[in-house]
Amino acid sequence: MSKEYKPLQEDETKKTGLEDEKRNKLTVEEMVDRTIDANKENKLSLVKFIALYMVGLLSSMVGPMMAYSPIFTGFLNYKDWVCISEKCEGVLANNTGDSEKLFSRDTICENSLQPEVDFTWTIDRTSYALEWGLICSNESKGSNLKSFFFVGAFIGLLVGTALFDRIGRKTTSLIGISIATLSCLGVILVDSYGGMLALRIAQGFGSFITVSGVGILALELTPSKLRNLSQVLCSSLWNIGSILCVGISYAVKDWKHIYLVEGCILAVTAISVLVYPESPRFQLVKGKESEARETFRKISRIFKTSNRSENVELIFKDYDKNYLGQIRDFIKYPVMLKNTLILMACWGSISCISYGLLFSWGKLGADIYSSIIFSSLGSFISKASGIDYYIIHFLGRKNAVVLNFAGLAALFFLAVPCYGVELGDTWRLEHVVCLFTTLFSGGVWGSISLLTKELSPTSHRGMILCICSATARIGAFIGPYLSLLYNIIDSRIVLAIFGCLGACASFLAFFNSDSTGKPIPAVPEDLIPLHSSGHEKLREEESQ
């Protein structure tokens, strides 16, 4: 007996119609999740996503390569030299005793010994510090070449606050990687301190525009459930870039050739930015729906999900305010201002700590090659082993920042009483304790980057990330000068300063908003239902 067709009752018809209508409407977040269907059940798509994600972020290695290069290209060792003048021979004859103290900075500087006049270096590699005589009273010029890189980065990021949210993430990143590559290759032609200083500023300008741009671009193309994993992968590339920089610097003895090799690598990674699609989130915020749909269509062909997103209505909000209008939104939306200020303080603190320690290994007496390799490996292992991932996964974004800063501070405070305990000819106990801080500093960088990107509306993400990163460049600028304090005050005081910075940042981070389990806001008004504190008056005005 066949069943007759039974028409739906009026209520049922309305209900079914609403469900169909809802199924045919997707938010940008849902569209990204549906287009890139990468999860544990669909392992092939997950592997595709990870591979494409890592390729797209290759150019972010420009950051560590350009930032860390002066550690090796400007290498300065006061131990490896021999006398070539009677004045120098007389100094050595009048100062018998421990050879380690005799062949030291104090012997050269206090007796005004001049390189290639009174003594000659016996080290088997070149550096601009040795070549241009940046020693003793001129040693601060070497610090300038490290720190002024971050002046360039600061300027570049200020420019990025306007460009990223105007001309797009991809175009701005291409501008950045082009400037960084050309200024890196240009070192071959430089023979003066002034010329090198100008190139270091240009390298910083291009490097951090690139790092910020590809980071935003990659996150905005990441499904919601994979953002934690993607940030771990993103920060891992920084460690890979660090290790690559150390490897190149160890293998290549001439300091100019180091920059030549790095410039060629950067030129190759620029191709990945060129072929990467523009962010559809950015395109929709700018009202370019047809371009966003074309981007989704191209991505869906890779992940074979084209049948899932056709004929779908996209729910999105466009944003057409100018630069000044963006700034006024910080006053209109207090929670965005509060979060940004706290994030700026956290970025500045972790950068000051990271770069201060990075340029301190030589001052602490440790071997710089093994120190930086071990510190980079420590940070990389914490990511590769899943430690950083699970801390963020189980504790949440904000709590991960608080915990990692607290752990960082605790280890620096622990290094103070450990100072001076010998573990061999090269290493002391405080060196080992400081190496373990890299586990927490890597965790801070990963969690604070993810929190910043997720808390920032798409319309302001370029601006907010650049502001926070620019603040970090101020910290990175100060960091190398903190390493000079080892020549002036007790090393334990410097370690305690690092510990205090970490403790203060942990306290501040506690008052930040948390993005865990929440969709990425497209425009500032999306912050109201997500982080409603401080918007009661605004909510009343908009409801009216």
C-alpha positions as a printed Julia matrix, in Angstrom:
544×3 Matrix{Float64}:
   0.0    0.0    0.0
   1.59   3.21  -1.14
   1.83   6.18   1.15
   0.04   9.3    0.02
   1.8   12.67   0.1
   0.71  14.57   3.16
   1.14  18.36   2.94
   2.81  20.02   5.87
   0.73  21.94   8.32
   1.19  25.71   8.38
   3.41  25.69  11.48
   5.55  22.89  10.1
   5.93  24.72   6.78
   7.13  27.86   8.55
   9.57  25.86  10.66
  11.02  24.0    7.68
  11.27  27.2    5.67
  13.19  28.92   8.45
  15.59  25.96   8.75
  16.21  25.97   4.97
  16.74  29.71   5.03
  19.16  29.39   7.92
  21.07  26.6    6.16
  21.53  28.83   3.11
  22.96  31.68   5.16
  26.48  31.5    6.55
  28.63  33.87   8.55
  32.2   34.4    7.39
  33.42  32.15  10.21
  31.07  29.34   9.1
  32.07  29.82   5.47
  35.77  29.42   6.3
  35.02  26.31   8.39
  32.92  24.79   5.6
  35.34  25.63   2.8
  38.42  24.33   4.59
  36.98  21.16   6.06
  40.16  20.11   7.84
  39.71  18.04  11.01
  40.71  14.76  12.63
  38.04  12.87  10.68
  39.21  14.29   7.36
  42.94  13.64   7.67
  43.76  14.33   4.01
  42.29  17.83   4.23
  44.12  18.38   7.53
  47.45  17.45   5.95
  46.68  19.73   2.98
  45.86  22.6    5.31
  49.04  22.2    7.39
  51.21  21.96   4.26
  49.66  25.02   2.6
  49.71  26.94   5.87
  53.42  26.31   6.43
  54.3   27.19   2.82
  52.36  30.44   3.11
  54.27  31.39   6.25
  57.78  30.62   4.99
  58.54  34.31   4.51
  57.93  34.92   8.23
  61.43  33.48   8.8
  62.7   36.89   7.69
  62.06  38.09  11.27
  64.5   35.88  13.18
  67.04  35.77  10.35
  67.35  39.56  10.16
  67.01  40.13  13.92
  69.59  37.54  14.98
  72.18  37.99  12.22
  74.15  40.78  14.03
  74.9   38.35  16.86
  77.18  36.57  14.38
  77.95  39.2   11.74
  78.85  41.65  14.51
  80.54  39.02  16.67
  83.07  40.44  19.13
  85.46  38.24  21.12
  88.07  39.95  23.31
  89.88  36.67  24.0
  91.35  35.83  20.57
  94.23  38.2   19.75
  98.01  38.47  19.77
 100.35  41.46  20.23
 102.08  43.14  17.29
 103.57  46.16  19.09
 106.01  46.85  21.93
 103.28  48.68  23.85
 101.12  45.57  23.83
 104.02  43.3   24.78
 104.77  45.62  27.7
 101.17  45.45  28.91
 101.26  41.65  28.9
 104.66  41.58  30.63
 103.41  43.8   33.47
 100.23  41.76  33.98
 101.16  38.18  34.72
  98.55  35.79  36.03
  95.37  34.18  34.76
  95.49  34.17  30.95
  91.7   34.34  30.73
  91.7   37.66  32.6
  94.75  38.86  30.7
  93.25  38.33  27.24
  90.07  40.23  27.97
  88.1   43.4   27.26
  89.64  45.14  30.28
  93.19  44.61  29.04
  92.43  46.07  25.6
  90.21  48.96  26.71
  91.96  50.08  29.88
  95.32  50.24  28.07
  93.87  51.8   24.87
  95.24  49.05  22.65
  94.31  49.56  18.98
  93.49  46.7   16.58
  95.98  46.23  13.72
  98.25  48.74  15.5
  98.98  47.14  18.88
  97.38  43.73  18.35
  95.66  41.63  15.69
  92.67  39.33  15.97
  93.3   35.59  15.6
  89.66  34.52  15.22
  88.93  32.46  12.08
  85.85  34.47  11.0
  85.11  38.07  10.06
  82.61  40.51  11.54
  81.78  44.16  11.03
  82.65  44.85  14.69
  86.2   43.57  14.14
  86.5   45.08  10.64
  85.35  48.58  11.67
  86.88  48.63  15.16
  83.59  48.74  17.09
  85.25  47.9   20.4
  85.57  49.5   23.85
  84.07  53.0   23.69
  82.74  52.27  20.19
  81.03  49.07  21.3
  77.74  50.96  21.6
  77.79  51.42  17.81
  77.56  47.65  17.51
  74.51  47.76  19.77
  73.09  50.46  17.49
  73.27  48.08  14.52
  71.29  45.57  16.56
  68.8   48.01  18.04
  68.21  50.29  15.04
  66.85  47.29  13.2
  63.91  47.63  15.58
  63.67  51.35  14.89
  63.05  50.39  11.28
  60.6   47.73  12.4
  58.76  50.3   14.52
  58.46  52.7   11.58
  57.37  49.88   9.28
  54.68  48.73  11.69
  53.34  52.27  12.06
  53.05  52.39   8.27
  51.44  48.94   8.44
  48.64  50.25  10.69
  47.37  52.13   7.63
  48.31  49.74   4.82
  47.05  46.38   6.13
  43.48  47.58   6.57
  43.55  49.64   3.34
  45.33  47.83   0.5
  45.18  44.35   2.02
  47.25  41.81   3.88
  48.86  40.19   0.82
  49.9   43.38  -1.01
  51.42  44.91   2.13
  53.32  41.68   2.87
  54.75  41.65  -0.67
  56.0   45.22  -0.18
  57.6   44.18   3.13
  59.4   41.05   1.88
  60.7   42.94  -1.17
  62.26  45.67   0.99
  63.73  43.13   3.42
  65.26  41.02   0.63
  66.82  43.94  -1.25
  68.26  45.51   1.92
  69.72  42.14   2.94
  71.42  41.63  -0.43
  72.58  45.26  -0.38
  74.96  44.54   2.52
  77.45  43.19  -0.03
  77.99  46.76  -1.28
  78.4   48.38   2.17
  81.79  49.32   3.6
  80.89  51.78   6.36
  79.07  51.94   9.66
  76.66  54.62   8.39
  75.66  52.62   5.32
  75.12  49.49   7.4
  72.98  51.44   9.86
  70.71  52.6    7.01
  70.35  49.04   5.69
  69.57  47.7    9.17
  66.7   50.21   9.44
  65.42  49.09   6.01
  65.7   45.43   7.03
  63.63  46.07  10.13
  61.07  48.07   8.13
  60.47  45.23   5.69
  60.88  42.27   8.04
  58.14  43.01  10.52
  55.66  44.22   7.93
  56.14  40.77   6.38
  55.9   38.84   9.66
  52.74  40.69  10.71
  51.12  40.51   7.28
  51.53  36.8    6.59
  50.54  36.07  10.2
  47.24  37.93   9.82
  46.66  36.45   6.37
  47.21  32.89   7.57
  44.99  33.26  10.65
  42.09  34.71   8.64
  42.19  31.67   6.35
  42.21  29.22   9.29
  39.11  27.29  10.47
  38.0   28.14  14.0
  38.93  24.75  15.49
  42.46  24.9   14.08
  43.5   28.38  15.17
  45.39  27.12  18.22
  47.28  24.57  16.11
  47.95  27.14  13.39
  49.47  29.6   15.86
  51.8   26.88  17.2
  52.9   26.17  13.63
  53.33  29.88  12.96
  55.54  30.47  15.99
  57.5   27.28  15.2
  58.66  28.88  11.96
  60.3   31.63  14.02
  62.35  28.95  15.82
  63.16  27.25  12.51
  64.32  30.62  11.15
  66.5   31.09  14.26
  68.12  27.68  13.86
  68.63  28.31  10.13
  70.32  31.63  10.94
  72.68  29.94  13.41
  73.48  27.18  10.89
  74.26  29.65   8.09
  76.36  31.83  10.41
  78.34  28.85  11.68
  79.05  27.49   8.2
  79.8   30.82   6.48
  82.85  32.61   7.89
  82.58  35.93   6.04
  79.96  38.25   7.56
  78.87  39.73   4.22
  78.39  36.29   2.7
  76.04  35.43   5.58
  73.72  38.23   4.45
  74.09  37.14   0.83
  72.91  33.59   1.62
  70.03  34.87   3.75
  68.97  37.32   1.03
  68.76  34.5   -1.53
  66.61  32.43   0.87
  64.26  35.38   1.42
  63.91  35.9   -2.32
  62.7   32.3   -2.66
  60.22  32.59   0.24
  58.71  35.71  -1.38
  57.19  33.41  -3.99
  54.97  31.86  -1.31
  53.47  35.28  -0.53
  52.94  35.94  -4.23
  50.85  32.79  -4.79
  48.89  32.99  -1.51
  45.28  34.28  -1.82
  44.1   37.5   -0.22
  42.06  37.14   2.96
  38.32  36.74   2.18
  37.55  38.21   5.62
  39.33  41.42   4.6
  37.61  41.41   1.2
  34.16  41.12   2.81
  34.84  43.86   5.37
  35.74  46.08   2.41
  32.46  45.12   0.69
  34.16  43.09  -2.06
  31.81  40.1   -1.93
  32.48  38.89  -5.48
  36.24  38.81  -4.84
  35.72  36.99  -1.53
  33.5   34.39  -3.21
  36.15  33.85  -5.88
  38.76  33.32  -3.15
  36.49  30.79  -1.4
  35.9   29.08  -4.76
  39.63  28.65  -5.38
  40.22  27.31  -1.88
  37.27  24.92  -2.13
  38.77  23.35  -5.25
  41.89  22.46  -3.27
  39.9   20.9   -0.41
  37.18  19.48  -2.73
  34.36  21.28  -0.91
  32.98  23.33  -3.79
  29.52  21.73  -3.55
  29.11  22.84   0.07
  29.39  26.58  -0.37
  27.67  27.23  -3.69
  24.47  29.3   -3.65
  25.06  30.29  -0.04
  24.19  33.77   1.18
  27.05  35.32   3.15
  26.23  37.29   6.28
  28.82  39.99   6.74
  29.29  43.61   7.71
  31.36  46.02   5.66
  33.46  48.8    7.13
  34.42  51.92   5.21
  35.81  54.32   7.82
  39.08  56.14   7.19
  42.2   55.96   9.35
  40.96  58.64  11.75
  37.62  56.84  12.03
  39.43  53.67  13.04
  41.21  55.54  15.82
  37.95  57.08  17.08
  36.51  53.57  17.44
  38.91  52.96  20.33
  37.1   55.71  22.24
  33.67  54.47  21.21
  34.45  50.87  22.21
  36.28  50.96  25.6
  36.88  47.2   25.73
  38.87  47.37  22.49
  40.99  50.17  23.95
  41.51  48.32  27.25
  42.49  45.07  25.54
  44.86  46.84  23.17
  46.65  48.72  25.97
  47.13  45.54  28.02
  48.3   43.62  24.97
  50.77  46.39  24.14
  52.28  46.15  27.63
  52.57  42.36  27.33
  54.16  42.52  23.87
  56.66  45.12  25.04
  57.61  43.08  28.12
  58.15  39.75  26.39
  60.15  41.4   23.61
  62.41  43.22  26.06
  62.99  39.97  27.97
  63.55  37.83  24.85
  66.0   40.15  23.1
  67.68  41.19  26.32
  68.47  37.54  27.05
  69.33  36.83  23.41
  72.09  39.43  23.37
  73.21  38.48  26.9
  74.7   35.04  26.24
  78.11  36.44  25.39
  78.03  38.72  28.46
  77.04  35.8   30.69
  80.1   33.91  29.44
  78.26  31.16  27.59
  79.11  29.94  24.09
  76.74  31.94  21.83
  76.31  29.25  19.16
  75.3   26.47  21.54
  73.28  28.9   23.69
  71.12  30.18  20.83
  70.77  26.7   19.3
  69.64  25.24  22.64
  67.31  28.15  23.39
  65.73  27.91  19.92
  65.45  24.15  20.2
  63.9   24.49  23.66
  61.24  26.81  22.34
  60.71  24.61  19.28
  60.43  21.43  21.37
  57.79  23.03  23.6
  55.72  23.59  20.45
  56.51  20.33  18.63
  55.78  18.25  21.76
  52.38  19.88  22.12
  53.12  21.59  25.45
  52.15  25.04  24.16
  49.15  23.64  22.3
  47.69  21.84  25.3
  48.31  24.73  27.7
  46.27  26.99  25.39
  43.72  24.23  24.68
  42.93  23.38  28.3
  43.56  26.71  30.05
  42.44  29.11  27.33
  44.21  31.93  25.55
  44.32  34.49  28.36
  45.26  32.02  31.1
  48.07  30.66  28.92
  49.56  34.16  28.69
  49.28  34.63  32.48
  50.84  31.22  33.25
  53.72  31.52  30.78
  54.68  34.99  32.02
  54.57  33.73  35.62
  56.8   30.76  34.76
  59.22  33.07  32.98
  59.47  35.36  36.0
  59.94  32.45  38.41
  62.9   31.05  36.46
  64.67  34.4   36.23
  64.28  34.86  40.0
  65.62  31.32  40.44
  68.67  32.19  38.32
  69.72  34.88  40.83
  70.75  32.54  43.7
  72.14  30.07  41.11
  74.59  32.65  39.77
  78.24  31.6   39.76
  77.75  27.86  40.32
  80.18  26.2   37.89
  79.04  23.25  35.77
  82.13  23.01  33.58
  84.6   25.13  31.65
  81.91  27.05  29.73
  78.58  26.62  31.49
  77.28  27.76  34.86
  74.02  26.94  36.6
  72.39  30.28  35.78
  73.02  29.57  32.06
  70.99  26.35  32.3
  68.18  28.04  34.24
  68.05  30.85  31.65
  67.85  28.29  28.85
  64.69  26.86  30.43
  63.09  30.31  30.29
  62.83  29.85  26.51
  60.13  27.21  27.08
  57.94  29.87  28.68
  58.97  32.76  26.43
  57.99  30.7   23.39
  54.66  29.98  25.08
  54.11  33.68  25.71
  54.82  34.61  22.1
  52.43  31.96  20.79
  49.56  32.65  23.17
  49.84  36.47  23.08
  49.91  36.47  19.26
  46.84  34.26  19.05
  44.96  36.28  21.68
  45.76  39.56  19.91
  44.58  38.34  16.51
  41.37  36.8   17.87
  40.41  39.78  20.03
  40.93  42.27  17.19
  38.07  42.96  14.75
  38.93  42.2   11.12
  38.46  45.89  10.31
  41.14  46.83  12.87
  43.27  43.68  13.02
  46.1   45.11  10.92
  46.17  48.28  13.02
  46.01  46.55  16.43
  48.57  43.86  15.59
  50.95  46.49  14.2
  50.51  48.69  17.28
  51.26  45.76  19.59
  54.18  44.6   17.47
  55.51  48.18  17.31
  55.45  48.25  21.12
  57.37  44.99  21.07
  59.98  46.66  18.85
  60.46  49.29  21.56
  61.14  46.43  23.96
  63.45  44.8   21.41
  65.29  48.12  21.0
  65.83  48.35  24.76
  66.81  44.66  25.11
  70.33  44.86  23.59
  71.13  47.88  25.77
  70.05  45.92  28.85
  72.77  43.43  27.93
  75.3   46.27  28.34
  74.32  46.48  32.02
  76.41  43.35  32.6
  79.49  45.6   32.15
  78.25  48.05  34.8
  76.28  46.26  37.54
  76.04  42.81  39.08
  74.61  40.26  36.62
  72.12  39.1   39.27
  70.47  42.52  39.23
  69.96  42.26  35.45
  68.39  38.8   35.85
  66.11  40.2   38.58
  65.03  43.01  36.22
  63.95  40.4   33.66
  62.04  38.56  36.39
  60.2   41.72  37.47
  59.17  42.45  33.88
  57.67  38.96  33.58
  55.82  39.21  36.89
  54.28  42.61  36.02
  53.16  41.37  32.6
  51.53  38.29  34.15
  49.57  40.52  36.53
  48.38  42.81  33.72
  47.38  39.94  31.43
  44.96  38.72  34.1
  42.71  41.74  33.39
  42.53  41.15  29.64
  39.52  39.72  27.79
  39.61  36.11  26.65
  38.91  34.96  23.07
  38.71  31.26  23.9
  35.74  29.57  22.22
  34.5   32.79  20.62
  34.24  33.74  16.92
  36.55  36.36  15.44
  34.81  39.76  15.41
  34.49  41.41  12.0
  33.85  44.99  13.14
  34.11  46.74  16.55
  30.38  46.44  17.26
  30.78  42.62  17.26
  32.78  43.05  20.47
  29.6   44.06  22.36
  28.01  40.58  22.63
  31.42  38.9   22.97
  33.03  41.18  25.57
  30.19  43.35  26.84
  31.85  45.01  29.84
  31.97  48.78  29.53
  29.41  49.06  26.73
  26.13  49.5   28.62
  25.65  53.09  27.46
  26.59  52.24  23.9
  24.2   49.3   23.85
  21.33  51.51  25.01
  22.09  54.11  22.32
  22.22  51.52  19.54
  19.02  49.78  20.68
  17.23  53.12  20.53
